[in-house]
Amino acid sequence: MRYILLLRGINVGGKNKVSMGDLKELLLNEGFEDVSSYINSGNLFFTSIQSSKNCISKIRNLLENNYDFSIPFALISKEAYLEERSELPDWWYGELARRDVLFIPNQIDKSDIIDFINESQFYNEIVHIGRNAIFWGKYDESEYLKSTYHKKLIKQDFYKKITIRNGKTYEKIAEILEKENN
């Protein structure tokens, strides 16, 4: 099965440095195959015959044993990623100033995130709760600082565990997955 691994809070230099080349090598050494990455910000692809649960456990151990800082991550199968994308509401492809995808790590209960969203009053923004991610659109860049996304989301405890990609990166990952023959 083909997977996309999305890491949070890593850098290519300075604090929390994670080299994609080194990480790809670590994944290969753990038995994952066809490991590749897209830009140096924690977007990795690999193939494994193992279940998602086993892959998550192996990746968690790999990260804990090789880095001295926490690296939250989300692991999604190619099929799940592309299926979720095909079910997005029409507004996702409409006129928006910003699009962000908040990937929910496999290791956390997403009920806190859903409760936060259900209890929020939005300001010039729209949200779709997916199976693996929250899709958040902002209509007006000039009013971004007034949005719930900006004013309240970053203050939530779960914020430090989710990994976020902008809409352009989300779509590029989908294109890469669609082109692969695995």
N, CA and C atoms as a LAMMPS dump frame, in Angstrom:
ITEM: TIMESTEP
0
ITEM: NUMBER OF ATOMS
546
ITEM: BOX BOUNDS ff ff ff
-5.0000000000000000e+02 5.0000000000000000e+02
-5.0000000000000000e+02 5.0000000000000000e+02
-5.0000000000000000e+02 5.0000000000000000e+02
ITEM: ATOMS id mol type element x y z
1 1 1 N 0.846 -1.171 0
2 1 2 C 0 0 0
3 1 3 C 0.894 1.238 0
4 2 1 N 0.447 2.262 -0.685
5 2 2 C 1.187 3.524 -0.765
6 2 3 C 0.65 4.467 0.31
7 3 1 N 1.565 5.162 0.99
8 3 2 C 1.209 6.068 2.078
9 3 3 C 1.839 7.436 1.852
10 4 1 N 1.21 8.441 2.482
11 4 2 C 1.808 9.77 2.601
12 4 3 C 1.997 10.022 4.099
13 5 1 N 3.214 10.398 4.475
14 5 2 C 3.569 10.706 5.85
15 5 3 C 3.784 12.21 5.933
16 6 1 N 3.027 12.861 6.807
17 6 2 C 3.079 14.314 6.956
18 6 3 C 3.571 14.651 8.364
19 7 1 N 4.749 15.252 8.43
20 7 2 C 5.364 15.585 9.712
21 7 3 C 5.056 17.018 10.107
22 8 1 N 5.03 17.264 11.409
23 8 2 C 4.793 18.606 11.913
24 8 3 C 6.046 19.148 12.597
25 9 1 N 6.261 20.434 12.422
26 9 2 C 7.251 21.16 13.21
27 9 3 C 8.699 20.813 12.947
28 10 1 N 9.023 20.451 11.717
29 10 2 C 10.414 20.15 11.411
30 10 3 C 10.986 21.269 10.554
31 11 1 N 12.285 21.396 10.587
32 11 2 C 12.977 22.408 9.803
33 11 3 C 14.141 21.77 9.078
34 12 1 N 14.551 22.406 8.001
35 12 2 C 15.72 21.912 7.267
36 12 3 C 17.015 22.483 7.835
37 13 1 N 16.923 23.428 8.734
38 13 2 C 18.085 24.01 9.392
39 13 3 C 17.682 24.579 10.727
40 14 1 N 18.623 24.78 11.606
41 14 2 C 18.329 25.368 12.904
42 14 3 C 17.659 24.398 13.862
43 15 1 N 16.737 24.921 14.662
44 15 2 C 16.043 24.136 15.682
45 15 3 C 15.152 23.07 15.031
46 16 1 N 15.101 21.901 15.645
47 16 2 C 14.271 20.78 15.162
48 16 3 C 14.611 20.396 13.73
49 17 1 N 15.894 20.326 13.457
50 17 2 C 16.361 20.008 12.106
51 17 3 C 16.112 18.538 11.781
52 18 1 N 15.481 18.302 10.646
53 18 2 C 15.268 16.953 10.127
54 18 3 C 15.612 16.991 8.644
55 19 1 N 16.664 16.298 8.292
56 19 2 C 17.05 16.192 6.889
57 19 3 C 16.153 15.165 6.211
58 20 1 N 15.519 15.552 5.117
59 20 2 C 14.661 14.607 4.397
60 20 3 C 15.479 13.436 3.864
61 21 1 N 16.707 13.686 3.449
62 21 2 C 17.572 12.604 2.985
63 21 3 C 17.848 11.59 4.082
64 22 1 N 18.167 12.089 5.279
65 22 2 C 18.419 11.185 6.411
66 22 3 C 17.155 10.429 6.799
67 23 1 N 16.039 11.123 6.821
68 23 2 C 14.786 10.475 7.196
69 23 3 C 14.372 9.422 6.171
70 24 1 N 14.575 9.724 4.9
71 24 2 C 14.278 8.722 3.86
72 24 3 C 15.124 7.471 4.082
73 25 1 N 16.392 7.672 4.425
74 25 2 C 17.286 6.533 4.688
75 25 3 C 16.8 5.731 5.899
76 26 1 N 16.39 6.41 6.945
77 26 2 C 15.868 5.726 8.136
78 26 3 C 14.622 4.904 7.791
79 27 1 N 13.739 5.478 6.984
80 27 2 C 12.528 4.755 6.583
81 27 3 C 12.884 3.519 5.747
82 28 1 N 13.832 3.665 4.839
83 28 2 C 14.279 2.522 4.033
84 28 3 C 14.864 1.425 4.923
85 29 1 N 15.646 1.832 5.929
86 29 2 C 16.253 0.867 6.843
87 29 3 C 15.219 0.136 7.69
88 30 1 N 14.044 0.727 7.858
89 30 2 C 12.955 0.09 8.608
90 30 3 C 12.099 -0.824 7.73
91 31 1 N 12.457 -0.913 6.461
92 31 2 C 11.74 -1.822 5.578
93 31 3 C 10.693 -1.167 4.695
94 32 1 N 10.54 0.143 4.784
95 32 2 C 9.616 0.837 3.891
96 32 3 C 10.278 0.952 2.522
97 33 1 N 9.476 0.918 1.474
98 33 2 C 10.022 0.908 0.113
99 33 3 C 9.579 2.131 -0.671
100 34 1 N 10.292 2.37 -1.778
101 34 2 C 9.948 3.466 -2.696
102 34 3 C 9.742 4.779 -1.948
103 35 1 N 10.677 5.111 -1.062
104 35 2 C 10.559 6.318 -0.237
105 35 3 C 10.97 7.532 -1.055
106 36 1 N 10.128 8.549 -1.044
107 36 2 C 10.435 9.806 -1.718
108 36 3 C 9.836 10.95 -0.907
109 37 1 N 10.186 12.157 -1.287
110 37 2 C 9.641 13.31 -0.557
111 37 3 C 9.27 14.411 -1.543
112 38 1 N 8.436 15.301 -1.06
113 38 2 C 8.07 16.493 -1.823
114 38 3 C 8.425 17.689 -0.961
115 39 1 N 9.222 18.563 -1.444
116 39 2 C 9.819 19.712 -0.753
117 39 3 C 10.32 19.293 0.635
118 40 1 N 11.196 20.053 1.177
119 40 2 C 11.842 19.688 2.435
120 40 3 C 11.057 20.132 3.662
121 41 1 N 9.773 19.829 3.677
122 41 2 C 8.974 20.256 4.832
123 41 3 C 8.143 19.126 5.415
124 42 1 N 8.618 17.896 5.26
125 42 2 C 7.959 16.793 5.949
126 42 3 C 6.832 16.138 5.198
127 43 1 N 6.943 16.039 3.88
128 43 2 C 5.953 15.337 3.063
129 43 3 C 6.674 14.146 2.434
130 44 1 N 6.421 12.955 2.958
131 44 2 C 7.122 11.765 2.48
132 44 3 C 6.13 10.729 1.972
133 45 1 N 6.546 10.024 0.953
134 45 2 C 5.749 8.956 0.359
135 45 3 C 6.519 7.652 0.529
136 46 1 N 5.808 6.559 0.784
137 46 2 C 6.463 5.259 0.823
138 46 3 C 5.44 4.158 0.6
139 47 1 N 5.965 2.973 0.333
140 47 2 C 5.14 1.796 0.132
141 47 3 C 5.459 0.793 1.231
142 48 1 N 4.428 0.102 1.707
143 48 2 C 4.616 -0.936 2.713
144 48 3 C 3.495 -1.96 2.594
145 49 1 N 3.84 -3.202 2.858
146 49 2 C 2.81 -4.249 2.898
147 49 3 C 2.172 -4.325 4.283
148 50 1 N 2.726 -3.584 5.242
149 50 2 C 2.217 -3.592 6.614
150 50 3 C 0.926 -2.782 6.722
151 51 1 N 0.163 -3.079 7.75
152 51 2 C -1.05 -2.32 8.028
153 51 3 C -0.684 -0.899 8.44
154 52 1 N -1.64 -0.019 8.338
155 52 2 C -1.447 1.366 8.763
156 52 3 C -1.038 1.412 10.233
157 53 1 N -1.684 0.608 11.057
158 53 2 C -1.384 0.576 12.493
159 53 3 C 0.075 0.189 12.742
160 54 1 N 0.573 -0.823 12.041
161 54 2 C 1.965 -1.23 12.204
162 54 3 C 2.927 -0.159 11.698
163 55 1 N 2.567 0.471 10.582
164 55 2 C 3.411 1.559 10.055
165 55 3 C 3.489 2.707 11.046
166 56 1 N 2.364 3.066 11.634
167 56 2 C 2.336 4.161 12.616
168 56 3 C 3.251 3.836 13.791
169 57 1 N 3.169 2.614 14.286
170 57 2 C 4.003 2.198 15.412
171 57 3 C 5.488 2.256 15.046
172 58 1 N 5.847 1.75 13.889
173 58 2 C 7.243 1.773 13.442
174 58 3 C 7.754 3.201 13.274
175 59 1 N 6.93 4.052 12.675
176 59 2 C 7.336 5.448 12.458
177 59 3 C 7.489 6.174 13.788
178 60 1 N 6.555 5.973 14.7
179 60 2 C 6.648 6.606 16.018
180 60 3 C 7.955 6.206 16.701
181 61 1 N 8.271 4.903 16.69
182 61 2 C 9.524 4.436 17.303
183 61 3 C 10.738 5.006 16.59
184 62 1 N 10.714 5.034 15.287
185 62 2 C 11.818 5.573 14.498
186 62 3 C 12.075 7.031 14.861
187 63 1 N 11.034 7.83 14.929
188 63 2 C 11.184 9.254 15.247
189 63 3 C 11.661 9.452 16.678
190 64 1 N 11.078 8.694 17.622
191 64 2 C 11.473 8.833 19.027
192 64 3 C 12.924 8.409 19.251
193 65 1 N 13.379 7.394 18.525
194 65 2 C 14.735 6.881 18.721
195 65 3 C 15.808 7.686 17.993
196 66 1 N 15.417 8.525 17.043
197 66 2 C 16.412 9.232 16.242
198 66 3 C 16.398 10.752 16.391
199 67 1 N 15.404 11.284 17.08
200 67 2 C 15.316 12.742 17.25
201 67 3 C 15.018 13.044 18.714
202 68 1 N 15.625 14.107 19.225
203 68 2 C 15.449 14.446 20.633
204 68 3 C 14.338 15.476 20.848
205 69 1 N 13.425 15.549 19.922
206 69 2 C 12.265 16.422 20.044
207 69 3 C 11.068 15.684 19.457
208 70 1 N 9.903 16.074 19.882
209 70 2 C 8.679 15.419 19.429
210 70 3 C 8.354 15.809 17.987
211 71 1 N 7.971 14.82 17.196
212 71 2 C 7.557 15.081 15.817
213 71 3 C 6.177 14.449 15.596
214 72 1 N 5.126 15.219 15.842
215 72 2 C 3.796 14.689 15.53
216 72 3 C 3.679 14.435 14.029
217 73 1 N 2.865 13.455 13.659
218 73 2 C 2.715 13.135 12.248
219 73 3 C 1.335 12.557 11.96
220 74 1 N 0.978 12.646 10.696
221 74 2 C -0.235 11.997 10.189
222 74 3 C 0.2 11.047 9.085
223 75 1 N -0.36 9.857 9.09
224 75 2 C -0.093 8.869 8.057
225 75 3 C -1.419 8.526 7.392
226 76 1 N -1.468 8.678 6.074
227 76 2 C -2.708 8.469 5.325
228 76 3 C -2.381 7.616 4.106
229 77 1 N -3.226 6.652 3.832
230 77 2 C -3.014 5.846 2.633
231 77 3 C -3.337 6.691 1.401
232 78 1 N -2.713 6.318 0.306
233 78 2 C -2.967 6.994 -0.972
234 78 3 C -4.464 6.982 -1.282
235 79 1 N -5.087 5.836 -1.113
236 79 2 C -6.509 5.707 -1.425
237 79 3 C -7.371 6.629 -0.556
238 80 1 N -7.079 6.671 0.74
239 80 2 C -7.858 7.521 1.646
240 80 3 C -7.676 9 1.313
241 81 1 N -6.445 9.388 0.991
242 81 2 C -6.146 10.784 0.652
243 81 3 C -6.939 11.204 -0.584
244 82 1 N -6.853 10.391 -1.622
245 82 2 C -7.516 10.739 -2.878
246 82 3 C -9.037 10.633 -2.77
247 83 1 N -9.528 9.677 -1.99
248 83 2 C -10.973 9.564 -1.794
249 83 3 C -11.515 10.788 -1.065
250 84 1 N -10.824 11.207 -0.013
251 84 2 C -11.263 12.388 0.729
252 84 3 C -11.254 13.622 -0.176
253 85 1 N -10.233 13.74 -0.994
254 85 2 C -10.145 14.874 -1.922
255 85 3 C -11.328 14.884 -2.885
256 86 1 N -11.721 13.711 -3.358
257 86 2 C -12.828 13.635 -4.319
258 86 3 C -14.168 14.006 -3.69
259 87 1 N -14.243 14.009 -2.377
260 87 2 C -15.488 14.312 -1.67
261 87 3 C -15.533 15.725 -1.095
262 88 1 N -14.555 16.548 -1.427
263 88 2 C -14.53 17.913 -0.882
264 88 3 C -15.707 18.73 -1.409
265 89 1 N -16.217 19.631 -0.594
266 89 2 C -17.313 20.491 -1.059
267 89 3 C -16.851 21.448 -2.162
268 90 1 N -17.784 21.913 -2.938
269 90 2 C -17.477 22.81 -4.061
270 90 3 C -16.741 24.075 -3.63
271 91 1 N -17.054 24.59 -2.443
272 91 2 C -16.419 25.838 -2.024
273 91 3 C -14.891 25.725 -1.969
274 92 1 N -14.367 24.518 -1.743
275 92 2 C -12.913 24.341 -1.662
276 92 3 C -12.221 24.806 -2.942
277 93 1 N -12.909 24.671 -4.061
278 93 2 C -12.33 25.037 -5.356
279 93 3 C -12.791 26.424 -5.824
280 94 1 N -13.526 27.125 -4.971
281 94 2 C -14.024 28.45 -5.325
282 94 3 C -13.027 29.555 -5.013
283 95 1 N -13.54 30.765 -4.992
284 95 2 C -12.718 31.95 -4.743
285 95 3 C -12.462 32.104 -3.252
286 96 1 N -11.269 31.732 -2.828
287 96 2 C -10.864 31.871 -1.432
288 96 3 C -9.507 32.559 -1.387
289 97 1 N -9.315 33.377 -0.362
290 97 2 C -8.02 34.039 -0.191
291 97 3 C -6.973 33.051 0.327
292 98 1 N -7.41 32.135 1.194
293 98 2 C -6.499 31.136 1.761
294 98 3 C -7.238 29.812 1.91
295 99 1 N -6.474 28.741 1.708
296 99 2 C -6.967 27.386 1.952
297 99 3 C -5.923 26.669 2.791
298 100 1 N -6.351 26.087 3.879
299 100 2 C -5.436 25.319 4.712
300 100 3 C -6.059 23.972 5.031
301 101 1 N -5.2 22.972 5.129
302 101 2 C -5.632 21.624 5.474
303 101 3 C -4.928 21.239 6.768
304 102 1 N -5.711 20.974 7.792
305 102 2 C -5.189 20.614 9.104
306 102 3 C -5.274 19.098 9.24
307 103 1 N -4.143 18.424 9.086
308 103 2 C -4.119 16.968 9.165
309 103 3 C -4.099 16.54 10.625
310 104 1 N -4.952 15.6 10.936
311 104 2 C -5.102 15.119 12.302
312 104 3 C -4.175 13.925 12.507
313 105 1 N -3.247 14.023 13.45
314 105 2 C -2.358 12.886 13.695
315 105 3 C -3.137 11.628 14.074
316 106 1 N -2.642 10.496 13.641
317 106 2 C -3.298 9.228 13.912
318 106 3 C -3.326 8.914 15.403
319 107 1 N -2.438 9.523 16.17
320 107 2 C -2.288 9.194 17.571
321 107 3 C -3.219 9.971 18.492
322 108 1 N -3.998 10.909 17.96
323 108 2 C -4.851 11.7 18.854
324 108 3 C -6.327 11.506 18.509
325 109 1 N -7.144 11.778 19.507
326 109 2 C -8.589 11.719 19.354
327 109 3 C -9.031 13.054 18.747
328 110 1 N -9.693 13 17.6
329 110 2 C -10.043 14.248 16.932
330 110 3 C -11.296 14.909 17.504
331 111 1 N -11.884 14.325 18.542
332 111 2 C -13.115 14.903 19.1
333 111 3 C -12.896 16.312 19.65
334 112 1 N -11.725 16.601 20.227
335 112 2 C -11.448 17.957 20.727
336 112 3 C -11.446 18.969 19.582
337 113 1 N -10.903 18.565 18.456
338 113 2 C -10.848 19.449 17.294
339 113 3 C -12.26 19.678 16.753
340 114 1 N -13.02 18.623 16.651
341 114 2 C -14.402 18.742 16.149
342 114 3 C -15.241 19.574 17.105
343 115 1 N -15.075 19.364 18.416
344 115 2 C -15.807 20.175 19.4
345 115 3 C -15.453 21.653 19.244
346 116 1 N -14.172 21.951 19.095
347 116 2 C -13.739 23.341 18.905
348 116 3 C -14.42 23.947 17.68
349 117 1 N -14.429 23.224 16.586
350 117 2 C -15.032 23.721 15.344
351 117 3 C -16.533 23.911 15.512
352 118 1 N -17.198 22.932 16.103
353 118 2 C -18.656 23.019 16.283
354 118 3 C -19.06 24.145 17.226
355 119 1 N -18.192 24.503 18.152
356 119 2 C -18.5 25.566 19.112
357 119 3 C -18.036 26.948 18.655
358 120 1 N -17.317 26.994 17.546
359 120 2 C -16.76 28.262 17.064
360 120 3 C -17.756 29.048 16.226
361 121 1 N -17.599 30.363 16.312
362 121 2 C -18.315 31.249 15.403
363 121 3 C -17.26 31.769 14.43
364 122 1 N -17.508 31.551 13.164
365 122 2 C -16.509 31.883 12.164
366 122 3 C -16.692 33.294 11.631
367 123 1 N -15.566 33.881 11.25
368 123 2 C -15.569 35.222 10.706
369 123 3 C -15.012 35.169 9.291
370 124 1 N -15.898 35.219 8.322
371 124 2 C -15.5 35.255 6.917
372 124 3 C -14.636 34.049 6.529
373 125 1 N -15.048 32.886 7.019
374 125 2 C -14.317 31.647 6.749
375 125 3 C -15.31 30.487 6.707
376 126 1 N -14.85 29.371 6.181
377 126 2 C -15.692 28.203 6.027
378 126 3 C -14.86 26.964 6.32
379 127 1 N -15.512 25.936 6.899
380 127 2 C -14.786 24.751 7.354
381 127 3 C -15.519 23.485 6.916
382 128 1 N -14.731 22.492 6.538
383 128 2 C -15.256 21.158 6.226
384 128 3 C -14.475 20.15 7.064
385 129 1 N -15.191 19.313 7.805
386 129 2 C -14.553 18.276 8.613
387 129 3 C -14.495 17.003 7.791
388 130 1 N -13.291 16.575 7.476
389 130 2 C -13.09 15.339 6.732
390 130 3 C -12.701 14.201 7.661
391 131 1 N -12.426 13.065 7.098
392 131 2 C -12.019 11.903 7.902
393 131 3 C -10.592 12.034 8.427
394 132 1 N -9.703 12.569 7.615
395 132 2 C -8.287 12.664 7.983
396 132 3 C -7.809 14.081 8.204
397 133 1 N -8.65 15.041 7.872
398 133 2 C -8.21 16.432 7.943
399 133 3 C -9.398 17.37 8.057
400 134 1 N -9.08 18.594 8.455
401 134 2 C -10.042 19.687 8.494
402 134 3 C -9.646 20.642 7.376
403 135 1 N -10.594 20.991 6.533
404 135 2 C -10.343 21.879 5.394
405 135 3 C -10.91 23.246 5.751
406 136 1 N -10.036 24.255 5.74
407 136 2 C -10.402 25.575 6.252
408 136 3 C -10.147 26.62 5.173
409 137 1 N -11.203 27.311 4.779
410 137 2 C -11.081 28.362 3.789
411 137 3 C -11.326 29.727 4.392
412 138 1 N -10.551 30.701 3.929
413 138 2 C -10.719 32.088 4.357
414 138 3 C -11.038 32.921 3.126
415 139 1 N -12.096 33.716 3.2
416 139 2 C -12.584 34.448 2.033
417 139 3 C -11.842 35.735 1.724
418 140 1 N -11.363 36.432 2.757
419 140 2 C -10.815 37.77 2.533
420 140 3 C -9.491 37.918 3.287
421 141 1 N -8.416 38.059 2.554
422 141 2 C -7.093 38.179 3.16
423 141 3 C -6.996 39.384 4.103
424 142 1 N -7.667 40.475 3.753
425 142 2 C -7.584 41.684 4.585
426 142 3 C -8.243 41.488 5.949
427 143 1 N -9.104 40.477 6.091
428 143 2 C -9.77 40.217 7.362
429 143 3 C -9.257 38.957 8.047
430 144 1 N -8.146 38.435 7.561
431 144 2 C -7.589 37.201 8.122
432 144 3 C -7.329 37.327 9.626
433 145 1 N -6.812 38.459 10.08
434 145 2 C -6.473 38.631 11.492
435 145 3 C -7.7 38.593 12.402
436 146 1 N -8.901 38.743 11.834
437 146 2 C -10.136 38.666 12.61
438 146 3 C -10.715 37.252 12.638
439 147 1 N -10.143 36.365 11.866
440 147 2 C -10.718 35.022 11.711
441 147 3 C -10.514 34.159 12.953
442 148 1 N -11.401 33.206 13.131
443 148 2 C -11.268 32.221 14.198
444 148 3 C -9.978 31.437 14.008
445 149 1 N -9.648 31.163 12.767
446 149 2 C -8.419 30.441 12.446
447 149 3 C -7.221 31.152 13.061
448 150 1 N -7.135 32.456 12.872
449 150 2 C -6 33.219 13.38
450 150 3 C -6.113 33.508 14.879
451 151 1 N -7.269 33.901 15.337
452 151 2 C -7.431 34.372 16.712
453 151 3 C -7.551 33.254 17.751
454 152 1 N -8.156 32.123 17.376
455 152 2 C -8.452 31.11 18.391
456 152 3 C -7.804 29.754 18.159
457 153 1 N -7.637 29.367 16.913
458 153 2 C -7.11 28.039 16.624
459 153 3 C -5.726 27.814 17.233
460 154 1 N -4.836 28.771 17.068
461 154 2 C -3.459 28.581 17.536
462 154 3 C -3.352 28.516 19.063
463 155 1 N -4.397 28.885 19.765
464 155 2 C -4.396 28.848 21.229
465 155 3 C -4.869 27.502 21.778
466 156 1 N -5.334 26.626 20.918
467 156 2 C -5.856 25.329 21.351
468 156 3 C -4.717 24.353 21.637
469 157 1 N -4.897 23.502 22.647
470 157 2 C -3.872 22.506 22.993
471 157 3 C -3.558 21.589 21.819
472 158 1 N -4.574 21.202 21.068
473 158 2 C -4.357 20.279 19.963
474 158 3 C -3.564 20.895 18.816
475 159 1 N -3.471 22.221 18.771
476 159 2 C -2.787 22.894 17.668
477 159 3 C -1.325 22.443 17.535
478 160 1 N -0.681 22.169 18.66
479 160 2 C 0.727 21.77 18.645
480 160 3 C 0.926 20.354 18.1
481 161 1 N -0.164 19.64 17.86
482 161 2 C -0.067 18.261 17.386
483 161 3 C -0.495 18.092 15.929
484 162 1 N -1.272 19.024 15.417
485 162 2 C -1.73 18.895 14.035
486 162 3 C -0.645 19.38 13.077
487 163 1 N -0.699 18.897 11.866
488 163 2 C 0.239 19.358 10.847
489 163 3 C -0.566 19.99 9.724
490 164 1 N -0.158 21.154 9.3
491 164 2 C -0.949 21.956 8.367
492 164 3 C -0.213 22.097 7.039
493 165 1 N -0.976 21.985 5.957
494 165 2 C -0.453 22.253 4.622
495 165 3 C -1.395 23.25 3.952
496 166 1 N -0.848 24.15 3.162
497 166 2 C -1.718 25.074 2.44
498 166 3 C -2.394 24.319 1.295
499 167 1 N -3.415 24.908 0.734
500 167 2 C -4.184 24.256 -0.32
501 167 3 C -3.346 23.869 -1.521
502 168 1 N -2.378 24.695 -1.869
503 168 2 C -1.524 24.407 -3.027
504 168 3 C -0.69 23.144 -2.779
505 169 1 N -0.106 23.017 -1.599
506 169 2 C 0.676 21.828 -1.265
507 169 3 C -0.225 20.599 -1.206
508 170 1 N -1.415 20.76 -0.634
509 170 2 C -2.375 19.65 -0.571
510 170 3 C -2.672 19.119 -1.973
511 171 1 N -2.916 20.02 -2.883
512 171 2 C -3.238 19.621 -4.26
513 171 3 C -2.02 19.012 -4.959
514 172 1 N -0.827 19.54 -4.696
515 172 2 C 0.381 18.988 -5.306
516 172 3 C 0.624 17.555 -4.826
517 173 1 N 0.409 17.299 -3.549
518 173 2 C 0.55 15.942 -3.021
519 173 3 C -0.443 15.014 -3.72
520 174 1 N -1.663 15.48 -3.905
521 174 2 C -2.672 14.67 -4.618
522 174 3 C -2.223 14.366 -6.047
523 175 1 N -1.667 15.366 -6.729
524 175 2 C -1.171 15.154 -8.098
525 175 3 C -0.073 14.091 -8.128
526 176 1 N 0.843 14.168 -7.16
527 176 2 C 1.918 13.176 -7.096
528 176 3 C 1.335 11.787 -6.888
529 177 1 N 0.395 11.669 -5.962
530 177 2 C -0.223 10.368 -5.703
531 177 3 C -0.978 9.833 -6.925
532 178 1 N -1.654 10.714 -7.637
533 178 2 C -2.413 10.294 -8.821
534 178 3 C -1.495 9.783 -9.938
535 179 1 N -0.31 10.358 -10.028
536 179 2 C 0.62 9.981 -11.102
537 179 3 C 1.342 8.674 -10.808
538 180 1 N 1.385 8.284 -9.565
539 180 2 C 2.089 7.062 -9.208
540 180 3 C 1.294 5.83 -9.629
541 181 1 N 1.998 4.798 -9.958
542 181 2 C 1.354 3.57 -10.418
543 181 3 C 1.296 2.491 -9.344
544 182 1 N 1.507 2.862 -8.097
545 182 2 C 1.525 1.855 -7.017
546 182 3 C 0.142 1.542 -6.53
